[in-house]
Amino acid sequence: MITPNTPIIDVLRAYPQARTLFLRHGMACGGCMGSTIETIENGARMHNIDLAILMKELQEIEKANG
């Protein structure tokens, strides 16, 4: 289950299509070294992204691929 504390790299490994979502929000997570250690919450904070919106969209990906 994807939570705000999930490392970004775990999301990208489980759901490669999430890369497009992160890019749409201005997060170049696929090529960023931070993705290996940062959580979704920290990444959203660093990029001034609304965590609730990002989580909703990530959970939709998870649900569609569950």
N, C-alpha and C positions, 0 to 999 in steps of 0.2 A: 504494500500500500504506500502510495506517495504521500509524504507529509512534508511540512516545512523544514524538518530536520534531515530529510533525505539528501545525501550527497548528489550533486548535479550529475556526476559521472555515472552513478547508479541508474538515474533516470535515462540518460543517453544510451546506456548499454541495454536496458530493458525495452526502451521505446525509442529507436533511432529517429522516428519521425518527430520527436520532441525537439530536435535540433532546429527545425523550421519555426516552431513556436518560440523558442528562446531567441532566435534571430529576429523575429517579428517584434519582439520586445526590446531589441537592442543589446541582447546578450550573445556575444560570439562564443558560446560555451564549447562548441566543438573544437575550437583551436586554442582555447585558453587553458593555461596550466592550472589556473585556479579551480577549474571544474573538477579536478581530482581531489580537492580538499574542501571546497566550499559547499555549504548546504544551499538549498533553494532559497531559504529565508535570507541568508547572508548575501547571496547573489542578487536577489531582488532589492535588498537594502542598498547595496553598492551601486546599482544601476537606477535607483529611484523608481522602482516598479511597484505597483500596487500588488502586494503579496496575495491578497484575496482573489484578485482577478487571475493572476498567474496560476494559483493553486486550482482554481475552478477549471481552467483550460487544461492543465496537466491531468487532473482527475477525469476529465472527459476523454482524454487520450487513453488513460489507463482503463477506463470503463469500456471503451470501444474495442480494446485489445485484450481484455481480461480473459 
